[in-house]
Amino acid sequence: MNVLKVLSVLILSLKPALCFRNDIRVQILTMVDVIRSYERPSAILANVCYDISDIKILAKELMQVNGAKTFQLVENFSSIEKFKGDGMVILLDLDCLNSGKILEDASQNGKFQNPYRWLLFSSELEWEAIMKSFENLSILIDSDVTVAYNMKSNGTILQKVYRIDSNSKIIPEKFATWSVEDGLSIETEAKRPILMRRTNLQGKKIGISLVTIDNTTTKTDIFILKDLVKDNLAKSSFHNVLPLYAFLNASSEIMFSNTWGYYINNTWNGMIGQISRGEADLCGTVTFMSERRSTVISYLTQPIKIQAKFIFREPPLSLQNNLFYLPFRTTVWISCGALMVLIFVVIYVNAKWEAMKLKVDNNDPSILKPDVSDVAILVVGAVVQQSSYSVLQGSRGRLVIFLLFLICLFLYTAYSANIVALLQSSSDQIRTLSDLLESKLELGVEDQPYTRHYFTTATEPVRKAIYESKVARTGYKPNFMPVEEGVKKLQNLDAPFAFHMNTGLGYRLIEENFLDHEKCGLREIQYVQSGVPWLCCRKQSPFKELYKIGLARILEHGISDRVNRLIYTRKPSCNSRSGSFGSVNMTDFHPVLLCLLYGIITSLLLLVIEILVYKRNNENKMQQKNDVDDRASEASLH
């Protein structure tokens, strides 16, 4: 391979028509080898001071590189700015007069950042002069700028350059050397990923913004994790990020905010506002993803696998249903009703037959008369396990009555057993937000800035209805409360309650305060649609990819898992339901009381009707008697 390169140089030097100077020959071969070492460059833009024949040779050689699809000559920065896409390589001849202007424009427009890759070369300038030309350029840590100088046939030096921030010095990295004999020789260290070579930020201060709700929280509180309830999100997030500073050899500059940050009056407030203004570079508290926030921040990772949800204990079954309908299915109820009607008909026919065929005393109250009301009372009495004074006299009739009472006994036993079981059962019918809205549960929300924002700005019909009819009812104070108060109300099953809170912290309090049987039947319903919260950084942060690498390592090494287990708790397991037996309350048997009340009202109405009918009949009888007396008097006078 080396012999071929030497021969190619000799052959090119023997072609006087090409006017191919030795330094240009070296430049072209060097650039081709460097670009070949890149991973599939898609487009190559070049600003070179070559004549047309040299440019043709350059284009021909570059287009033979695997992956190269486009070669374009550019004269100024505006020509470069038209091209967009990954894998772009920009060749710039520092010996050209307009190279300084192109570099300044690229710096001002952020074109040294990923995904742009620059290959700068010069045969005339010394290294010190090249470094001096970079003094005011924003070639930051996420840039990929390679400088080739001292471009001679016996050895070209290539170095990558970057600076930690706009005020720091340019840091050179030895990348490779090139010669006609050996070609491109890349340094062993340079073969590592470019960002992994730049993890030493030399103690740079990186601002981090934390959301703290309690005004008494200090930097010391954030570090020592003494009170895990107070500002737990800020503490858990910061301790997930803290190892990142050691990974980058950077120092933290902590600042506080009292809210996450929302777009109000054309500006961002809170933590997002500090990030967007450049006061901080890193979010110290996880935040929910939103489309509007993505315009000023970049989301990095999800170190805290907790969510904000409604948590509630399964309410008693009687709160959602009438228990006295549930023991039998609808088909069983219909079958039982049809059976009672059939038995009623059979008993009535037997009573009618006995009255016609048997000589019975009609004045004997113990004999069942062929009357609809008497037979109905007998059947109803059997259903409710009450005996009857009147019975049939024949053997067939008595057999029918015996079967009636036996069937009702079995039905009553099955019904009673089911009622006892249902009285101790809980309902699993609340599974969605719509179910929650229609349920009889009282709702409460953890008092946090983000919960107030998401609940008050909800536009989706069900979520909006939940806030307006359950959380902030007209004429009442909105039901926002501290997490401790909400968990305490959640424990009382006599007043069923659903509480929207940070599940990690909420389950920790439940684990500490609930009895074993009270941890059973815990349900979750998600209200906030954003899901698991994210760590974030400034949108144009040069450290963004370094943050992602560092945070990924923190996750891989189990540090995040350890922090989360120190602060949060997973959903408690249900180990025993033995202590869950509860007394029957008014909610359980209020249908029976309603039935009794309706019965009393009906009986009183019937009593009133009977009294009115009785009085009317008496009046009619008196009127008829008076009429008879009057007619008799008139007859005696005549």
C-alpha positions as CSV (number, residue, x, y, z in Angstrom):
1,M,0.0,0.0,0.0
2,N,2.8,2.4,0.9
3,V,4.6,1.6,-2.4
4,L,1.5,2.5,-4.3
5,K,1.2,5.8,-2.5
6,V,4.8,6.6,-3.4
7,L,4.2,5.7,-7.0
8,S,1.1,7.8,-7.2
9,V,3.0,10.8,-5.9
10,L,5.8,10.2,-8.5
11,I,3.3,9.8,-11.3
12,L,1.4,12.9,-10.4
13,S,4.7,14.9,-10.2
14,L,5.7,13.8,-13.7
15,K,2.5,15.4,-15.2
16,P,3.5,19.0,-15.9
17,A,0.1,19.8,-17.6
18,L,-1.6,19.4,-14.2
19,C,0.6,22.1,-12.6
20,F,0.4,19.9,-9.5
21,R,2.6,21.4,-6.8
22,N,4.1,19.1,-4.2
23,D,2.3,20.7,-1.2
24,I,-1.1,20.4,-2.9
25,R,-0.3,16.8,-3.7
26,V,0.4,16.1,0.0
27,Q,-2.8,18.0,1.0
28,I,-5.0,16.0,-1.3
29,L,-3.6,12.7,-0.2
30,T,-3.8,13.7,3.4
31,M,-7.4,14.8,3.2
32,V,-8.5,11.7,1.4
33,D,-6.9,9.5,4.1
34,V,-8.4,11.5,6.9
35,I,-11.9,11.5,5.5
36,R,-11.6,7.8,4.8
37,S,-11.0,7.3,8.5
38,Y,-14.3,9.0,9.3
39,E,-17.5,6.9,9.6
40,R,-19.4,7.2,6.3
41,P,-19.2,10.9,5.5
42,S,-22.4,11.8,3.6
43,A,-21.4,15.2,2.1
44,I,-18.1,17.0,1.6
45,L,-18.0,20.8,1.4
46,A,-14.7,22.4,0.4
47,N,-13.2,25.9,0.4
48,V,-9.8,25.6,-1.2
49,C,-7.5,27.9,-3.1
50,Y,-6.7,25.5,-6.0
51,D,-6.8,25.8,-9.7
52,I,-9.5,24.0,-11.6
53,S,-7.3,21.0,-12.5
54,D,-6.4,20.4,-8.8
55,I,-10.0,20.8,-7.8
56,K,-11.0,18.1,-10.3
57,I,-8.4,15.7,-8.9
58,L,-9.5,16.5,-5.3
59,A,-13.2,15.8,-6.2
60,K,-12.3,12.6,-8.0
61,E,-10.3,11.2,-5.1
62,L,-12.9,12.2,-2.4
63,M,-15.8,10.7,-4.2
64,Q,-14.1,7.4,-4.2
65,V,-14.3,7.4,-0.4
66,N,-16.9,4.9,0.9
67,G,-20.1,6.7,1.9
68,A,-19.4,10.1,0.2
69,K,-22.4,11.2,-1.8
70,T,-21.8,14.9,-2.4
71,F,-18.8,17.1,-3.1
72,Q,-19.5,20.8,-3.3
73,L,-17.2,23.8,-3.5
74,V,-18.3,26.7,-1.3
75,E,-17.1,30.3,-1.3
76,N,-18.4,31.7,2.0
77,F,-20.3,30.7,5.1
78,S,-23.8,31.3,3.6
79,S,-23.0,28.6,1.1
80,I,-22.1,26.2,3.9
81,E,-25.3,27.1,5.9
82,K,-27.5,25.9,3.1
83,F,-26.4,22.3,3.7
84,K,-27.8,20.3,6.6
85,G,-27.5,16.7,7.7
86,D,-25.4,14.3,9.6
87,G,-22.0,13.1,8.5
88,M,-21.1,16.5,6.9
89,V,-17.4,17.2,6.5
90,I,-16.1,20.8,5.8
91,L,-12.7,21.2,4.2
92,L,-11.2,24.7,4.8
93,D,-7.8,25.9,3.4
94,L,-6.4,28.2,6.1
95,D,-4.1,29.7,3.5
96,C,-7.1,31.2,1.7
97,L,-7.9,34.9,2.3
98,N,-11.5,34.4,3.3
99,S,-10.9,31.5,5.7
100,G,-10.9,33.8,8.8
101,K,-14.3,35.2,7.9
102,I,-15.7,31.7,7.3
103,L,-14.4,30.6,10.7
104,E,-15.9,33.7,12.5
105,D,-19.3,33.2,10.9
106,A,-19.3,29.5,11.7
107,S,-18.5,30.3,15.3
108,Q,-21.3,32.8,15.7
109,N,-23.8,30.4,14.2
110,G,-22.9,27.4,16.2
111,K,-21.6,25.4,13.2
112,F,-18.7,23.9,15.1
113,Q,-21.1,21.8,17.1
114,N,-22.2,18.2,16.3
115,P,-22.9,17.0,13.6
116,Y,-20.5,19.3,11.7
117,R,-16.9,18.0,11.2
118,W,-14.2,20.3,10.1
119,L,-10.8,19.6,8.5
120,L,-8.6,22.6,8.5
121,F,-5.3,22.5,6.7
122,S,-2.4,24.8,5.9
123,S,1.1,24.5,4.4
124,E,2.2,28.0,5.2
125,L,1.1,28.8,8.7
126,E,2.9,27.7,11.8
127,W,1.1,26.1,14.7
128,E,1.3,29.2,16.9
129,A,-0.3,31.3,14.1
130,I,-3.1,28.8,13.7
131,M,-3.8,28.7,17.4
132,K,-3.9,32.5,17.5
133,S,-6.6,32.5,14.8
134,F,-8.7,30.3,17.1
135,E,-8.7,32.7,20.1
136,N,-12.2,34.1,19.6
137,L,-13.8,31.0,18.1
138,S,-16.4,28.8,19.9
139,I,-14.7,25.5,19.2
140,L,-16.3,23.9,22.3
141,I,-16.0,20.4,23.8
142,D,-18.6,18.8,21.5
143,S,-16.9,20.0,18.3
144,D,-14.9,17.8,15.9
145,V,-12.2,20.1,14.4
146,T,-9.1,18.6,13.0
147,V,-6.1,20.8,12.0
148,A,-3.4,19.6,9.6
149,Y,-0.3,21.6,9.4
150,N,3.4,21.3,8.4
151,M,2.1,19.5,5.3
152,K,5.3,18.1,3.9
153,S,5.8,14.8,2.1
154,N,8.0,13.6,4.9
155,G,5.4,14.2,7.6
156,T,2.1,16.0,8.2
157,I,0.9,16.6,11.7
158,L,-2.8,16.4,12.5
159,Q,-4.3,17.6,15.8
160,K,-7.9,18.1,17.1
161,V,-8.6,21.2,19.0
162,Y,-11.4,22.3,21.4
163,R,-11.9,24.5,24.5
164,I,-14.0,23.8,27.6
165,D,-15.8,27.0,27.4
166,S,-15.6,30.3,25.5
167,N,-13.2,31.8,28.1
168,S,-10.8,28.9,28.3
169,K,-7.7,28.2,26.3
170,I,-7.6,26.0,23.2
171,I,-6.7,22.5,24.1
172,P,-4.9,20.5,21.4
173,E,-5.2,16.7,21.0
174,K,-2.7,14.8,19.0
175,F,-4.7,13.0,16.4
176,A,-2.4,11.5,13.8
177,T,0.5,11.9,11.5
178,W,0.7,11.4,7.7
179,S,3.6,10.7,5.4
180,V,3.9,9.3,1.9
181,E,5.6,6.2,3.2
182,D,3.3,5.3,6.2
183,G,0.1,7.0,5.2
184,L,-2.2,8.0,8.1
185,S,-1.1,6.8,11.5
186,I,-3.8,7.5,14.1
187,E,-2.7,7.7,17.7
188,T,-3.9,5.0,20.0
189,E,-5.7,7.5,22.3
190,A,-7.3,9.1,19.3
191,K,-9.0,5.9,18.4
192,R,-11.3,6.2,21.5
193,P,-14.6,8.0,21.0
194,I,-14.0,11.7,20.9
195,L,-16.2,12.6,23.9
196,M,-14.6,9.9,26.1
197,R,-11.3,11.7,25.5
198,R,-12.7,14.9,26.8
199,T,-14.3,14.0,30.1
200,N,-11.9,16.1,32.1
201,L,-13.4,19.5,32.4
202,Q,-10.6,20.7,34.7
203,G,-12.9,21.7,37.6
204,K,-15.2,23.9,35.5
205,K,-18.3,25.1,37.4
206,I,-21.5,23.8,36.0
207,G,-24.7,25.5,37.2
208,I,-27.5,23.2,38.4
209,S,-31.0,24.4,39.2
210,L,-33.1,22.6,41.9
211,V,-36.8,23.1,42.6
212,T,-37.4,23.4,46.3
213,I,-40.9,24.0,47.7
214,D,-39.8,24.4,51.3
215,N,-38.1,27.8,51.8
216,T,-36.1,26.4,54.7
217,T,-34.2,23.8,52.5
218,T,-30.5,24.6,52.3
219,K,-27.6,23.2,50.3
220,T,-26.7,21.1,53.4
221,D,-30.1,19.6,53.5
222,I,-29.7,18.6,49.8
223,F,-26.5,16.7,50.5
224,I,-27.2,14.9,53.8
225,L,-30.7,13.4,53.1
226,K,-31.9,13.9,56.6
227,D,-35.6,14.7,56.0
228,L,-36.7,12.5,53.1
229,V,-40.2,14.0,52.9
230,K,-39.2,17.6,52.5
231,D,-38.3,18.4,48.8
232,N,-37.7,14.7,48.1
233,L,-37.7,15.2,44.3
234,A,-34.9,17.7,44.5
235,K,-32.9,15.5,46.8
236,S,-33.3,12.3,44.8
237,S,-32.6,14.1,41.5
238,F,-29.5,15.9,42.8
239,H,-28.1,12.7,44.2
240,N,-28.6,11.0,40.9
241,V,-26.7,13.8,39.2
242,L,-24.0,14.3,41.8
243,P,-21.7,11.4,40.5
244,L,-21.7,13.1,37.1
245,Y,-19.6,15.9,38.5
246,A,-16.9,13.5,39.6
247,F,-17.1,11.7,36.2
248,L,-16.5,15.1,34.4
249,N,-14.0,16.5,37.0
250,A,-16.3,19.5,37.3
251,S,-17.7,21.5,40.3
252,S,-21.3,22.3,41.0
253,E,-22.9,25.7,41.3
254,I,-26.2,25.1,43.0
255,M,-29.1,27.5,42.6
256,F,-32.7,27.2,43.8
257,S,-36.1,27.8,42.3
258,N,-39.6,27.6,43.8
259,T,-41.2,26.0,40.7
260,W,-40.4,23.9,37.7
261,G,-41.0,26.6,35.1
262,Y,-43.9,27.5,32.8
263,Y,-44.3,29.8,29.8
264,I,-46.1,32.8,31.1
265,N,-46.2,36.3,29.4
266,N,-43.8,35.2,26.7
267,T,-41.1,34.1,29.1
268,W,-40.1,31.1,31.2
269,N,-40.1,31.2,34.9
270,G,-38.7,28.8,37.5
271,M,-36.0,26.2,36.8
272,I,-36.7,26.2,33.1
273,G,-36.3,29.9,33.0
274,Q,-32.8,29.7,34.7
275,I,-31.9,27.0,32.1
276,S,-33.1,29.0,29.1
277,R,-31.3,32.2,30.2
278,G,-28.1,30.3,30.7
279,E,-27.9,30.9,34.4
280,A,-27.8,27.1,34.9
281,D,-26.8,24.4,32.4
282,L,-28.3,21.3,34.1
283,C,-31.7,20.5,35.7
284,G,-31.3,19.4,39.2
285,T,-34.9,18.2,39.6
286,V,-36.6,15.9,37.2
287,T,-39.4,17.4,35.1
288,F,-42.2,16.1,32.9
289,M,-41.7,16.1,29.2
290,S,-43.7,18.7,27.2
291,E,-43.5,19.9,23.6
292,R,-43.1,23.6,24.6
293,R,-40.3,22.9,27.0
294,S,-38.4,20.9,24.3
295,T,-37.7,24.2,22.5
296,V,-35.4,25.4,25.3
297,I,-34.2,22.2,27.0
298,S,-33.0,18.7,26.0
299,Y,-34.1,15.6,27.8
300,L,-31.3,13.3,29.0
301,T,-32.5,10.3,31.0
302,Q,-35.1,9.0,33.4
303,P,-33.2,8.1,36.6
304,I,-36.2,8.1,38.9
305,K,-38.8,5.5,37.9
306,I,-41.7,7.1,39.8
307,Q,-44.8,8.7,38.6
308,A,-47.5,11.0,39.9
309,K,-50.8,9.1,40.1
310,F,-54.1,8.8,41.9
311,I,-53.7,6.1,44.6
312,F,-56.7,4.7,46.5
313,R,-57.7,1.7,48.4
314,E,-60.3,-0.5,46.8
315,P,-63.6,0.8,48.3
316,P,-66.2,-1.4,49.9
317,L,-68.4,-3.1,47.3
318,S,-71.5,-1.5,48.8
319,L,-70.1,1.9,47.8
320,Q,-70.4,1.1,44.1
321,N,-73.3,-1.4,44.1
322,N,-76.5,-2.5,45.8
323,L,-75.2,-5.6,47.6
324,F,-78.7,-7.1,47.8
325,Y,-78.9,-7.5,44.0
326,L,-75.5,-9.1,43.7
327,P,-75.9,-12.6,45.3
328,F,-77.8,-13.9,42.2
329,R,-77.3,-13.2,38.6
330,T,-80.1,-11.6,36.6
331,T,-81.0,-15.0,35.0
332,V,-81.3,-16.5,38.5
333,W,-83.5,-13.7,39.7
334,I,-85.8,-14.2,36.7
335,S,-85.9,-17.9,37.3
336,C,-86.8,-17.5,40.9
337,G,-89.6,-15.1,40.1
338,A,-91.0,-17.4,37.4
339,L,-90.9,-20.3,39.9
340,M,-92.8,-18.3,42.6
341,V,-95.4,-17.4,40.0
342,L,-95.8,-21.1,39.0
343,I,-96.1,-22.2,42.6
344,F,-98.6,-19.4,43.2
345,V,-100.7,-20.7,40.3
346,V,-100.5,-24.3,41.5
347,I,-101.5,-23.3,45.1
348,Y,-104.4,-21.2,43.9
349,V,-105.7,-24.0,41.7
350,N,-105.4,-26.5,44.6
351,A,-107.3,-24.0,46.9
352,K,-110.0,-23.6,44.3
353,W,-110.3,-27.4,43.8
354,E,-110.5,-28.0,47.6
355,A,-113.3,-25.4,47.9
356,M,-115.3,-27.1,45.2
357,K,-114.7,-30.8,46.0
358,L,-114.1,-31.0,49.7
359,K,-116.5,-30.1,52.4
360,V,-114.6,-27.4,54.2
361,D,-115.8,-24.9,56.7
362,N,-115.5,-21.5,55.0
363,N,-115.4,-19.8,58.4
364,D,-112.3,-21.7,59.5
365,P,-109.3,-19.3,59.3
366,S,-106.8,-22.1,59.2
367,I,-108.1,-23.2,55.8
368,L,-106.6,-21.4,52.8
369,K,-109.4,-19.8,50.7
370,P,-109.1,-19.6,46.9
371,D,-108.4,-15.8,47.2
372,V,-105.6,-14.1,45.3
373,S,-104.5,-12.0,48.2
374,D,-104.4,-15.0,50.6
375,V,-102.3,-17.1,48.3
376,A,-100.0,-14.2,47.6
377,I,-99.4,-13.7,51.3
378,L,-98.6,-17.4,51.7
379,V,-96.0,-17.3,48.9
380,V,-94.4,-14.1,50.1
381,G,-94.2,-15.5,53.7
382,A,-92.5,-18.6,52.4
383,V,-89.9,-16.5,50.5
384,V,-89.0,-14.4,53.6
385,Q,-89.0,-17.5,55.8
386,Q,-92.3,-16.7,57.6
387,S,-94.9,-19.4,58.2
388,S,-98.6,-19.1,57.3
389,Y,-101.7,-19.7,59.5
390,S,-103.8,-20.7,56.6
391,V,-102.9,-24.0,54.8
392,L,-104.4,-26.4,52.3
393,Q,-106.2,-29.4,53.6
394,G,-105.6,-32.0,50.9
395,S,-102.4,-34.1,50.5
396,R,-101.6,-32.6,47.1
397,G,-101.9,-29.1,48.5
398,R,-99.8,-29.8,51.5
399,L,-97.1,-31.4,49.3
400,V,-97.0,-28.2,47.2
401,I,-96.6,-26.0,50.3
402,F,-93.8,-28.3,51.6
403,L,-91.9,-28.0,48.3
404,L,-92.4,-24.2,48.4
405,F,-90.9,-23.8,51.9
406,L,-88.1,-26.3,51.0
407,I,-87.1,-24.3,47.8
408,C,-87.3,-21.0,49.7
409,L,-85.1,-22.4,52.4
410,F,-82.3,-23.3,50.0
411,L,-82.6,-20.0,48.2
412,Y,-82.5,-18.1,51.5
413,T,-79.4,-20.0,52.7
414,A,-77.5,-19.3,49.4
415,Y,-78.6,-15.7,49.4
416,S,-77.5,-15.1,53.0
417,A,-74.1,-16.8,52.5
418,N,-73.4,-14.6,49.5
419,I,-74.5,-11.4,51.4
420,V,-72.0,-12.2,54.2
421,A,-69.2,-12.6,51.7
422,L,-70.1,-9.5,49.8
423,L,-70.2,-7.4,52.9
424,Q,-66.5,-8.0,53.3
425,S,-65.6,-7.6,49.6
426,S,-64.0,-4.6,47.9
427,S,-64.8,-3.2,44.5
428,D,-62.3,-3.4,41.6
429,Q,-64.6,-1.5,39.2
430,I,-62.6,1.8,39.4
431,R,-60.0,1.4,36.7
432,T,-60.0,4.5,34.6
433,L,-60.4,8.3,35.1
434,S,-64.0,8.1,33.9
435,D,-64.7,5.4,36.6
436,L,-63.0,7.7,39.2
437,L,-65.1,10.6,38.1
438,E,-68.3,8.7,38.4
439,S,-67.3,7.0,41.7
440,K,-68.3,8.2,45.2
441,L,-64.6,8.6,46.3
442,E,-63.4,11.9,47.6
443,L,-60.4,13.2,45.7
444,G,-57.3,15.0,47.0
445,V,-54.1,16.2,45.3
446,E,-50.6,16.7,46.7
447,D,-49.9,20.4,47.0
448,Q,-47.0,20.8,44.5
449,P,-46.5,23.5,41.8
450,Y,-46.6,20.9,39.0
451,T,-49.9,19.3,40.2
452,R,-51.5,22.7,40.5
453,H,-50.4,23.5,37.0
454,Y,-51.5,20.3,35.4
455,F,-54.9,20.2,37.2
456,T,-55.8,23.8,36.6
457,T,-54.8,23.8,32.9
458,A,-56.4,20.5,32.0
459,T,-58.5,20.7,28.8
460,E,-59.3,17.0,28.2
461,P,-63.0,16.7,29.2
462,V,-62.7,13.9,31.8
463,R,-59.6,15.5,33.5
464,K,-61.2,18.9,33.5
465,A,-64.4,17.5,35.0
466,I,-62.4,15.7,37.7
467,Y,-60.8,19.0,38.7
468,E,-64.0,21.0,38.6
469,S,-66.3,18.5,40.2
470,K,-64.1,16.5,42.5
471,V,-61.0,18.6,43.4
472,A,-62.1,22.2,43.2
473,R,-65.8,22.2,43.6
474,T,-67.6,25.6,43.4
475,G,-67.9,27.2,46.8
476,Y,-65.3,25.0,48.4
477,K,-61.6,25.3,48.9
478,P,-59.5,23.3,46.3
479,N,-58.6,20.0,47.8
480,F,-54.8,20.4,47.7
481,M,-53.0,19.2,50.8
482,P,-49.6,18.0,52.1
483,V,-48.6,14.4,51.3
484,E,-48.7,13.4,55.0
485,E,-52.3,14.5,55.3
486,G,-53.4,12.8,52.1
487,V,-51.9,9.5,53.1
488,K,-53.6,9.7,56.5
489,K,-56.9,10.2,54.8
490,L,-56.1,7.4,52.5
491,Q,-55.8,5.0,55.5
492,N,-59.4,5.6,56.6
493,L,-61.5,3.3,54.6
494,D,-64.7,4.5,56.3
495,A,-64.4,7.6,54.1
496,P,-63.1,6.3,50.8
497,F,-60.5,8.6,49.4
498,A,-58.2,8.8,46.3
499,F,-55.0,10.9,46.6
500,H,-52.9,12.1,43.7
501,M,-49.2,12.1,44.7
502,N,-45.6,11.1,44.0
503,T,-45.9,7.3,44.1
504,G,-42.4,6.8,45.4
505,L,-42.8,9.0,48.4
506,G,-46.4,8.1,48.9
507,Y,-45.6,4.4,49.1
508,R,-42.8,5.1,51.5
509,L,-45.3,6.8,53.9
510,I,-47.8,3.9,53.3
511,E,-45.2,1.3,54.2
512,E,-44.3,3.2,57.4
513,N,-47.9,3.9,58.6
514,F,-50.3,1.3,57.2
515,L,-51.1,-2.0,58.9
516,D,-50.4,-5.2,56.8
517,H,-54.1,-5.7,55.7
518,E,-54.4,-1.9,54.9
519,K,-51.7,-2.3,52.2
520,C,-53.9,-4.7,50.3
521,G,-56.1,-3.5,47.5
522,L,-54.0,-0.4,46.6
523,R,-54.9,0.9,43.1
524,E,-53.3,3.4,40.8
525,I,-54.8,5.6,38.0
526,Q,-52.6,8.0,36.0
527,Y,-53.7,11.6,35.6
528,V,-50.7,13.4,34.3
529,Q,-50.1,12.2,30.7
530,S,-46.4,12.9,30.6
531,G,-45.4,9.7,32.4
532,V,-42.0,9.2,34.0
533,P,-40.1,12.5,34.6
534,W,-36.8,13.3,32.9
535,L,-33.5,15.0,33.8
536,C,-32.7,17.8,31.3
537,C,-30.1,20.4,30.3
538,R,-29.8,23.5,28.2
539,K,-30.8,23.0,24.6
540,Q,-27.5,24.1,23.1
541,S,-25.3,22.9,25.9
542,P,-21.9,21.7,24.6
543,F,-21.8,19.2,27.4
544,K,-25.1,17.5,26.4
545,E,-23.6,14.3,25.0
546,L,-21.2,14.1,28.0
547,Y,-24.1,14.4,30.3
548,K,-25.8,11.5,28.5
549,I,-22.7,9.3,28.7
550,G,-22.2,10.1,32.4
551,L,-25.8,9.6,33.4
552,A,-25.9,6.3,31.5
553,R,-22.9,5.1,33.4
554,I,-24.5,6.1,36.7
555,L,-27.5,4.0,35.7
556,E,-25.4,1.0,34.6
557,H,-23.4,0.9,37.8
558,G,-26.5,0.8,40.0
559,I,-25.9,4.2,41.7
560,S,-29.3,5.5,40.6
561,D,-31.0,2.4,41.9
562,R,-29.3,2.8,45.3
563,V,-30.3,6.4,45.6
564,N,-33.9,5.6,44.7
565,R,-34.1,2.8,47.2
566,L,-32.8,5.1,49.9
567,I,-35.5,7.8,49.2
568,Y,-38.4,5.9,47.7
569,T,-40.3,2.7,48.1
570,R,-42.0,0.4,45.6
571,K,-45.7,-0.5,45.9
572,P,-46.1,-2.4,49.2
573,S,-47.0,-6.1,48.8
574,C,-50.1,-7.5,50.3
575,N,-49.0,-10.2,52.8
576,S,-52.1,-10.7,54.9
577,R,-55.8,-9.8,54.6
578,S,-56.7,-11.5,58.0
579,G,-57.2,-8.2,59.8
580,S,-59.4,-6.6,57.2
581,F,-62.7,-7.7,58.7
582,G,-64.8,-4.7,59.3
583,S,-68.2,-4.0,60.9
584,V,-71.3,-3.4,58.8
585,N,-72.0,0.3,58.4
586,M,-74.9,2.4,57.1
587,T,-73.6,2.3,53.5
588,D,-73.8,-1.5,53.5
589,F,-77.4,-1.9,54.5
590,H,-79.0,1.4,53.5
591,P,-80.9,-0.4,50.7
592,V,-82.7,-2.4,53.3
593,L,-83.6,0.7,55.3
594,L,-84.9,2.3,52.0
595,C,-86.9,-0.8,51.4
596,L,-88.3,-0.6,54.9
597,L,-89.0,3.1,54.5
598,Y,-90.8,2.5,51.2
599,G,-92.8,-0.3,52.8
600,I,-93.9,1.9,55.7
601,I,-94.9,4.7,53.3
602,T,-96.8,2.3,51.1
603,S,-98.6,0.8,54.1
604,L,-99.5,4.2,55.4
605,L,-100.9,5.2,52.0
606,L,-102.9,2.0,51.9
607,L,-104.2,2.7,55.4
608,V,-105.3,6.1,54.4
609,I,-107.0,4.7,51.2
610,E,-108.7,2.0,53.3
611,I,-110.0,4.7,55.8
612,L,-111.2,6.9,53.0
613,V,-113.0,3.9,51.3
614,Y,-114.4,2.8,54.6
615,K,-115.8,6.3,55.3
616,R,-117.2,6.6,51.8
617,N,-118.9,3.2,52.1
618,N,-120.4,4.2,55.5
619,E,-121.6,7.5,54.0
620,N,-123.2,5.6,51.1
621,K,-124.9,3.1,53.6
622,M,-126.2,6.0,55.7
623,Q,-127.4,7.8,52.6
624,Q,-129.2,4.6,51.4
625,K,-130.8,4.1,54.9
626,N,-132.0,7.7,55.0
627,D,-133.5,7.3,51.6
628,V,-135.3,4.2,52.7
629,D,-136.6,5.9,55.9
630,D,-137.7,8.9,53.8
631,R,-139.6,6.7,51.4
632,A,-141.2,4.8,54.3
633,S,-142.4,8.0,56.0
634,E,-143.8,9.3,52.7
635,A,-145.8,6.0,52.3
636,S,-147.2,6.2,55.8
637,L,-148.5,9.7,55.2
638,H,-150.4,8.6,52.2
